């Protein structure tokens, strides 16, 4: 992409979004964290976007629509997040660019929304002394003693996250290793593949998973009427919809390829059978069979109906 085109996108998209966020703040519709600079976050995002590519290694600034780029930047800024701090990532699904929070970003937003002052997570390994009580439906960790020799990614038993609020209330969520693996199974990042992030950094990924689930409880129960929560929910919904659409399109393409392969395989069998029984051959039957095959292919090409 030429420098002129980059300058045009920056002027029409990045600068416009930055001014829009400042308008929200000046009208009292948005309250950003005291240490958050919209200008710095936009500069960081712009630098990162220039080096971000889609799954086909194409620059997202060329592939994605200006509207989706603008909305992704707006979602980032309204949530008070900065990609330079690893609080979120820009991901392209087809021509749609979305901003997805990392678990660092989710913790930052939860602190703003729920009034939390601290969020931490720990991993429980086989051999740890771990106990907790349940009171009025809430879990409280009463004992967790860990020896260094227990720390092994192959011995993970569970993980827990504790959110501490300004009034010293606590909320703890605990996930067993089976629950963590079930959550990972829904990921498109091939968590079971050798060399994957989930395999190489199982402890960190376990912490991330339990933090996201614990924080989700408070993000989902917050006031949907606020501008902040609108963009928190919008970012999640757009990312989910874009991912589903991309998956449907990918599966549809694979389905067409399979159909073509099956038709090519069956035709020689019909001809061979006809050669063996020349006297009993009925011209109408192969014709009808091919017609049925053609009809079946048309049905598949129309898609699964959703």
KOLBA-346255 format. One record per residue (C-alpha): residue in three letters; chain; y, z, x. Coordinates in Angstrom, 2 decimals, m for minus. Each point is the difference from the previous one (the first is absolute). Example, Ala and Ser with C-alpha at 12.3 -4.5 7.8 and 13.67 -1.06 7.14 Angstrom:
KOLBA-346255
(rec 'ALA' 'A' (m4.50 7.80 12.30)) (rec 'SER' 'A' (3.44 m0.66 1.37)) 
This chain:
KOLBA-346255
(rec 'UNK' 'A' (0.00 0.00 0.00)) (rec 'UNK' 'A' (3.41 m0.99 1.36)) (rec 'UNK' 'A' (2.74 2.51 0.77)) (rec 'UNK' 'A' (2.11 m1.50 m2.79)) (rec 'UNK' 'A' (m2.73 0.63 m2.58)) (rec 'UNK' 'A' (m0.52 3.54 1.25)) (rec 'UNK' 'A' (3.72 0.69 m0.22)) (rec 'UNK' 'A' (0.06 m1.38 m3.54)) (rec 'UNK' 'A' (m2.88 2.23 m1.14)) (rec 'UNK' 'A' (1.64 3.02 1.61)) (rec 'UNK' 'A' (3.27 m0.74 m1.77)) (rec 'UNK' 'A' (m1.50 m0.85 m3.41)) (rec 'UNK' 'A' (m2.72 2.64 m0.06)) (rec 'UNK' 'A' (0.25 2.84 2.53)) (rec 'UNK' 'A' (3.76 0.51 m0.16)) (rec 'UNK' 'A' (0.05 m0.29 m3.80)) (rec 'UNK' 'A' (m2.75 2.61 m0.40)) (rec 'UNK' 'A' (1.80 2.37 2.38)) (rec 'UNK' 'A' (3.18 m0.26 m2.07)) (rec 'UNK' 'A' (m1.97 0.50 m3.23)) (rec 'UNK' 'A' (m1.49 3.25 1.27)) (rec 'UNK' 'A' (3.43 1.24 1.07)) (rec 'UNK' 'A' (1.24 m0.72 m3.53)) (rec 'UNK' 'A' (m2.81 2.13 m1.45)) (rec 'UNK' 'A' (1.02 2.85 2.30)) (rec 'UNK' 'A' (3.74 m0.28 m0.75)) (rec 'UNK' 'A' (m0.65 0.03 m3.77)) (rec 'UNK' 'A' (m2.18 3.10 0.33)) (rec 'UNK' 'A' (m3.13 m1.81 m1.17)) (rec 'UNK' 'A' (m1.82 0.58 3.28)) (rec 'UNK' 'A' (m0.09 2.96 2.37)) (rec 'UNK' 'A' (m1.37 m0.90 3.42)) (rec 'UNK' 'A' (m1.18 2.53 2.61)) (rec 'UNK' 'A' (2.92 1.37 2.09)) (rec 'UNK' 'A' (m1.41 m1.48 3.22)) (rec 'UNK' 'A' (m0.76 m3.43 m1.51)) (rec 'UNK' 'A' (2.11 m2.99 1.01)) (rec 'UNK' 'A' (m0.34 m3.05 m2.24)) (rec 'UNK' 'A' (1.58 m2.16 2.69)) (rec 'UNK' 'A' (m2.44 1.12 2.70)) (rec 'UNK' 'A' (m2.99 m0.41 m2.32)) (rec 'UNK' 'A' (1.10 m3.53 m0.90)) (rec 'UNK' 'A' (0.43 m0.93 3.66)) (rec 'UNK' 'A' (m3.47 1.32 0.79)) (rec 'UNK' 'A' (m1.50 m1.84 m2.97)) (rec 'UNK' 'A' (1.70 m3.26 0.98)) (rec 'UNK' 'A' (m1.34 0.17 3.55)) (rec 'UNK' 'A' (m3.51 0.75 m1.26)) (rec 'UNK' 'A' (0.09 m2.75 m2.64)) (rec 'UNK' 'A' (0.83 m2.64 2.61)) (rec 'UNK' 'A' (m3.32 0.77 1.70)) (rec 'UNK' 'A' (m2.13 0.55 m3.11)) (rec 'UNK' 'A' (m2.56 m2.64 m0.97)) (rec 'UNK' 'A' (m2.38 m0.47 m2.92)) (rec 'UNK' 'A' (m3.81 m0.18 0.21)) (rec 'UNK' 'A' (0.26 m3.63 1.13)) (rec 'UNK' 'A' (2.39 0.94 2.84)) (rec 'UNK' 'A' (3.00 m1.59 m1.72)) (rec 'UNK' 'A' (3.42 1.76 0.18)) (rec 'UNK' 'A' (0.60 1.89 m3.25)) (rec 'UNK' 'A' (3.68 m1.00 0.06)) (rec 'UNK' 'A' (m1.13 m3.61 m0.40)) (rec 'UNK' 'A' (m2.84 0.56 m2.47)) (rec 'UNK' 'A' (1.30 2.70 m2.36)) (rec 'UNK' 'A' (2.64 m0.47 m2.67)) (rec 'UNK' 'A' (3.50 1.38 0.53)) (rec 'UNK' 'A' (m0.30 2.07 m3.17)) (rec 'UNK' 'A' (m3.17 1.73 1.20)) (rec 'UNK' 'A' (1.57 0.66 3.43)) (rec 'UNK' 'A' (3.06 1.51 m1.67)) (rec 'UNK' 'A' (m2.09 2.19 m2.32)) (rec 'UNK' 'A' (m2.19 1.19 2.88)) (rec 'UNK' 'A' (3.10 1.04 1.97)) (rec 'UNK' 'A' (1.47 1.69 m3.07)) (rec 'UNK' 'A' (m3.21 1.97 m0.61)) (rec 'UNK' 'A' (0.07 1.14 3.63)) (rec 'UNK' 'A' (3.65 1.08 0.00)) (rec 'UNK' 'A' (0.04 1.76 m3.38)) (rec 'UNK' 'A' (m3.02 2.07 1.07)) (rec 'UNK' 'A' (1.95 0.98 3.12)) (rec 'UNK' 'A' (m2.63 m1.39 2.36)) (rec 'UNK' 'A' (0.23 m1.71 3.37)) (rec 'UNK' 'A' (m2.75 m2.33 1.31)) (rec 'UNK' 'A' (1.01 0.86 3.57)) (rec 'UNK' 'A' (m1.32 3.53 m0.68)) (rec 'UNK' 'A' (m3.32 m1.44 m1.25)) (rec 'UNK' 'A' (0.87 1.11 m3.55)) (rec 'UNK' 'A' (m1.03 m3.34 m1.48)) (rec 'UNK' 'A' (m0.97 m3.59 0.65)) (rec 'UNK' 'A' (0.97 m3.45 m1.28)) (rec 'UNK' 'A' (m3.05 m1.92 m1.21)) (rec 'UNK' 'A' (m0.18 m3.53 m1.41)) (rec 'UNK' 'A' (m2.31 m0.82 m2.92)) (rec 'UNK' 'A' (0.34 m3.73 m0.49)) (rec 'UNK' 'A' (3.73 m0.65 m0.37)) (rec 'UNK' 'A' (0.76 3.58 m1.02)) (rec 'UNK' 'A' (1.23 2.50 2.57)) (rec 'UNK' 'A' (m0.55 3.67 m0.82)) (rec 'UNK' 'A' (0.90 3.27 1.71)) (rec 'UNK' 'A' (m2.91 2.40 0.16)) (rec 'UNK' 'A' (0.47 3.64 0.97)) (rec 'UNK' 'A' (m2.06 1.47 2.80)) (rec 'UNK' 'A' (m1.17 3.58 m0.40)) (rec 'UNK' 'A' (3.01 1.06 2.08)) (rec 'UNK' 'A' (2.17 m1.69 m2.61)) (rec 'UNK' 'A' (m1.92 1.59 m2.85)) (rec 'UNK' 'A' (0.56 3.45 1.52)) (rec 'UNK' 'A' (3.73 m0.69 0.41)) (rec 'UNK' 'A' (0.38 m1.12 m3.62)) (rec 'UNK' 'A' (m2.05 2.96 m1.29)) (rec 'UNK' 'A' (2.28 2.42 1.84)) (rec 'UNK' 'A' (3.01 m1.54 m1.75)) (rec 'UNK' 'A' (m1.57 m0.28 m3.44)) (rec 'UNK' 'A' (m1.97 3.25 m0.20)) (rec 'UNK' 'A' (2.17 2.24 2.19)) (rec 'UNK' 'A' (m2.75 0.49 2.58)) (rec 'UNK' 'A' (0.97 1.43 3.36)) (rec 'UNK' 'A' (m3.26 m0.65 1.83)) (rec 'UNK' 'A' (m3.12 m2.12 m0.40)) (rec 'UNK' 'A' (m2.95 0.31 2.35)) (rec 'UNK' 'A' (m3.64 m1.05 0.08)) (rec 'UNK' 'A' (m3.07 1.07 1.94)) (rec 'UNK' 'A' (m3.54 m1.29 0.46)) (rec 'UNK' 'A' (m3.06 2.22 m0.49)) (rec 'UNK' 'A' (m2.95 m0.65 2.32)) (rec 'UNK' 'A' (m3.63 1.04 m0.11)) (rec 'UNK' 'A' (m0.24 3.48 1.50)) (rec 'UNK' 'A' (3.52 1.08 m1.05)) (rec 'UNK' 'A' (0.39 3.28 m1.88)) (rec 'UNK' 'A' (1.75 m1.24 m3.12)) (rec 'UNK' 'A' (0.60 1.90 m3.23)) (rec 'UNK' 'A' (2.34 m0.33 m2.95)) (rec 'UNK' 'A' (0.54 1.65 m3.37)) (rec 'UNK' 'A' (0.98 m1.44 m3.35)) (rec 'UNK' 'A' (2.53 1.85 m2.16)) (rec 'UNK' 'A' (1.37 m1.39 m3.26)) (rec 'UNK' 'A' (m1.24 m3.44 0.98)) (rec 'UNK' 'A' (1.74 0.04 3.40)) (rec 'UNK' 'A' (m1.83 0.03 3.33)) (rec 'UNK' 'A' (1.01 2.35 2.82)) (rec 'UNK' 'A' (m1.38 m0.28 3.53)) (rec 'UNK' 'A' (m1.01 3.51 1.05)) (rec 'UNK' 'A' (m1.78 m0.78 3.26)) (rec 'UNK' 'A' (m0.25 m2.92 2.40)) (rec 'UNK' 'A' (m1.24 0.78 3.49)) (rec 'UNK' 'A' (m0.76 m3.01 2.17)) (rec 'UNK' 'A' (m1.58 m0.29 3.42)) (rec 'UNK' 'A' (0.91 m2.87 2.29)) (rec 'UNK' 'A' (m3.63 m1.08 0.34)) (rec 'UNK' 'A' (m0.08 m0.63 m3.76)) (rec 'UNK' 'A' (2.72 m2.66 0.19)) (rec 'UNK' 'A' (m2.00 m3.20 m0.30)) (rec 'UNK' 'A' (0.73 m2.95 m2.32)) (rec 'UNK' 'A' (m3.71 m0.17 m0.75)) (rec 'UNK' 'A' (m0.02 3.57 m1.32)) (rec 'UNK' 'A' (2.79 m0.14 m2.60)) (rec 'UNK' 'A' (m0.87 2.08 m3.06)) (rec 'UNK' 'A' (3.30 m0.02 m1.91)) (rec 'UNK' 'A' (3.79 m0.16 0.30)) (rec 'UNK' 'A' (2.76 1.88 m1.78)) (rec 'UNK' 'A' (3.74 m0.30 m0.50)) (rec 'UNK' 'A' (2.39 2.85 m0.79)) (rec 'UNK' 'A' (3.48 m0.53 m1.42)) (rec 'UNK' 'A' (2.39 2.94 0.49)) (rec 'UNK' 'A' (3.04 0.14 m2.29)) (rec 'UNK' 'A' (3.44 1.49 0.52)) (rec 'UNK' 'A' (m0.96 3.09 m2.03)) (rec 'UNK' 'A' (m3.16 0.41 2.16)) (rec 'UNK' 'A' (m2.33 m1.18 m2.75)) (rec 'UNK' 'A' (m2.95 m1.95 1.33)) (rec 'UNK' 'A' (m2.21 m2.77 m1.29)) (rec 'UNK' 'A' (m3.21 m0.92 1.82)) (rec 'UNK' 'A' (m2.23 m2.98 m0.59)) (rec 'UNK' 'A' (m3.46 m0.20 1.59)) (rec 'UNK' 'A' (m2.11 m3.14 0.35)) (rec 'UNK' 'A' (m3.63 m0.04 1.09)) (rec 'UNK' 'A' (m1.16 m2.61 2.51)) (rec 'UNK' 'A' (m1.76 m1.84 m2.84)) (rec 'UNK' 'A' (3.26 m0.16 m1.99)) (rec 'UNK' 'A' (1.90 m1.26 3.05)) (rec 'UNK' 'A' (m2.56 m2.74 0.64)) (rec 'UNK' 'A' (0.10 m1.01 m3.67)) (rec 'UNK' 'A' (3.78 m0.36 0.25)) (rec 'UNK' 'A' (m0.40 m2.09 3.15)) (rec 'UNK' 'A' (m2.52 m2.29 m1.70)) (rec 'UNK' 'A' (2.83 m1.34 m2.19)) (rec 'UNK' 'A' (1.99 m1.08 3.04)) (rec 'UNK' 'A' (0.26 m3.70 0.95)) (rec 'UNK' 'A' (0.14 0.93 3.70)) (rec 'UNK' 'A' (m3.80 m0.01 0.48)) (rec 'UNK' 'A' (m0.27 3.73 0.81)) (rec 'UNK' 'A' (m3.73 m0.26 0.82)) (rec 'UNK' 'A' (0.53 m2.72 2.60)) (rec 'UNK' 'A' (m0.50 1.00 3.63)) (rec 'UNK' 'A' (3.35 0.33 1.72)) (rec 'UNK' 'A' (1.91 0.51 m3.27)) (rec 'UNK' 'A' (2.78 2.59 m0.20)) (rec 'UNK' 'A' (m2.17 2.17 m2.26)) (rec 'UNK' 'A' (m2.81 m0.04 2.58)) (rec 'UNK' 'A' (2.17 0.50 3.08)) (rec 'UNK' 'A' (2.34 2.64 m1.46)) (rec 'UNK' 'A' (m2.07 1.67 m2.71)) (rec 'UNK' 'A' (1.81 3.36 0.29)) (rec 'UNK' 'A' (3.48 m1.51 m0.46)) (rec 'UNK' 'A' (m1.14 m2.24 m2.83)) (rec 'UNK' 'A' (m1.60 2.99 m1.75)) (rec 'UNK' 'A' (3.30 1.91 0.25)) (rec 'UNK' 'A' (1.86 m3.03 m1.33)) (rec 'UNK' 'A' (m2.33 m0.30 m2.99)) (rec 'UNK' 'A' (0.25 3.62 m1.10)) (rec 'UNK' 'A' (3.79 0.07 0.54)) (rec 'UNK' 'A' (0.44 m3.06 m2.21)) (rec 'UNK' 'A' (m2.09 1.55 m2.78)) (rec 'UNK' 'A' (1.77 3.35 0.15)) (rec 'UNK' 'A' (3.47 m1.56 m0.03)) (rec 'UNK' 'A' (m0.92 m2.40 m2.79)) (rec 'UNK' 'A' (m0.37 2.97 m2.35)) (rec 'UNK' 'A' (3.69 0.83 0.35)) (rec 'UNK' 'A' (1.30 m3.55 0.16)) (rec 'UNK' 'A' (m1.80 m0.80 m3.27)) (rec 'UNK' 'A' (1.38 3.12 m1.73)) (rec 'UNK' 'A' (3.64 m0.55 1.04)) (rec 'UNK' 'A' (2.84 m1.20 m2.22)) (rec 'UNK' 'A' (m0.47 m3.74 m0.56)) (rec 'UNK' 'A' (3.61 m0.34 m1.12)) (rec 'UNK' 'A' (1.47 0.34 3.49)) (rec 'UNK' 'A' (0.90 m3.04 2.09)) (rec 'UNK' 'A' (m2.11 1.38 2.85)) (rec 'UNK' 'A' (m3.15 0.33 m2.11)) (rec 'UNK' 'A' (0.56 m3.42 m1.52)) (rec 'UNK' 'A' (m0.22 m1.57 3.45)) (rec 'UNK' 'A' (m2.85 2.29 1.09)) (rec 'UNK' 'A' (m2.05 m1.17 m2.99)) (rec 'UNK' 'A' (1.22 m3.61 0.20)) (rec 'UNK' 'A' (m1.04 m0.32 3.64)) (rec 'UNK' 'A' (m3.50 1.30 m0.79)) (rec 'UNK' 'A' (m0.41 m2.21 m3.08)) (rec 'UNK' 'A' (1.26 m3.18 1.66)) (rec 'UNK' 'A' (m2.26 0.54 3.01)) (rec 'UNK' 'A' (m3.04 0.56 m2.24)) (rec 'UNK' 'A' (0.74 m3.05 m2.17)) (rec 'UNK' 'A' (0.66 m2.27 2.98)) (rec 'UNK' 'A' (m3.23 1.13 1.67)) (rec 'UNK' 'A' (m2.04 m0.68 m3.15)) (rec 'UNK' 'A' (1.55 m3.46 m0.45)) (rec 'UNK' 'A' (m0.71 m0.88 3.62)) (rec 'UNK' 'A' (m3.61 1.19 m0.36)) (rec 'UNK' 'A' (m0.53 m2.01 m3.21)) (rec 'UNK' 'A' (1.38 m3.13 1.65)) (rec 'UNK' 'A' (m2.21 0.50 3.05)) (rec 'UNK' 'A' (m3.12 0.54 m2.11)) (rec 'UNK' 'A' (0.81 m3.03 m2.16)) (rec 'UNK' 'A' (0.17 m2.21 3.08)) (rec 'UNK' 'A' (m3.34 1.31 1.25)) (rec 'UNK' 'A' (m1.58 m0.62 m3.42)) (rec 'UNK' 'A' (0.95 m3.69 0.00)) (rec 'UNK' 'A' (m1.58 m0.48 3.43)) (rec 'UNK' 'A' (m3.27 1.57 m1.21)) (rec 'UNK' 'A' (m0.18 m2.29 m3.02)) (rec 'UNK' 'A' (0.37 m3.15 2.06)) (rec 'UNK' 'A' (m2.81 1.16 2.30)) (rec 'UNK' 'A' (m2.41 0.67 m2.89)) (rec 'UNK' 'A' (0.55 m3.42 m1.65)) (rec 'UNK' 'A' (m0.65 m1.82 3.29)) (rec 'UNK' 'A' (m3.26 1.95 0.43)) (rec 'UNK' 'A' (m1.49 m0.76 m3.40)) (rec 'UNK' 'A' (0.52 m3.79 m0.14)) (rec 'UNK' 'A' (m2.75 m0.91 2.56)) (rec 'UNK' 'A' (m2.52 2.07 m1.98)) (rec 'UNK' 'A' (0.62 m2.08 m3.12)) (rec 'UNK' 'A' (m0.40 m3.27 1.91)) (rec 'UNK' 'A' (m3.20 1.19 1.68)) (rec 'UNK' 'A' (m1.55 0.94 m3.31)) (rec 'UNK' 'A' (0.92 m3.38 m1.44)) (rec 'UNK' 'A' (m1.66 m1.78 2.94)) (rec 'UNK' 'A' (m3.28 1.85 m0.50)) (rec 'UNK' 'A' (m0.22 m0.82 m3.72)) (rec 'UNK' 'A' (1.43 m3.49 m0.47)) (rec 'UNK' 'A' (m1.88 m0.68 m3.26)) (rec 'UNK' 'A' (1.12 3.19 m1.75)) (rec 'UNK' 'A' (3.59 m0.19 1.17)) (rec 'UNK' 'A' (2.48 0.11 m2.85)) (rec 'UNK' 'A' (3.48 m1.17 0.92)) (rec 'UNK' 'A' (1.55 2.26 m2.60)) (rec 'UNK' 'A' (m1.33 3.24 1.53)) (rec 'UNK' 'A' (1.61 m0.22 3.50)) (rec 'UNK' 'A' (3.19 m1.15 m1.66)) (rec 'UNK' 'A' (m0.02 2.96 m2.33)) (rec 'UNK' 'A' (m0.82 2.37 2.86)) (rec 'UNK' 'A' (2.92 m1.28 2.06)) (rec 'UNK' 'A' (2.22 0.31 m3.02)) (rec 'UNK' 'A' (m0.97 3.66 m0.38)) (rec 'UNK' 'A' (0.66 0.60 3.67)) (rec 'UNK' 'A' (3.42 m1.57 m0.33)) (rec 'UNK' 'A' (0.74 2.17 m2.99)) (rec 'UNK' 'A' (m1.03 3.15 1.88)) (rec 'UNK' 'A' (2.25 m0.90 2.90)) (rec 'UNK' 'A' (2.97 m0.46 m2.36)) (rec 'UNK' 'A' (m0.55 3.45 m1.47)) (rec 'UNK' 'A' (0.05 1.60 3.44)) (rec 'UNK' 'A' (3.10 m1.93 0.98)) (rec 'UNK' 'A' (1.83 1.43 m2.98)) (rec 'UNK' 'A' (m0.38 3.45 1.58)) (rec 'UNK' 'A' (m1.51 3.26 m1.15)) (rec 'UNK' 'A' (2.50 0.35 m2.85)) (rec 'UNK' 'A' (2.24 2.76 1.30)) 
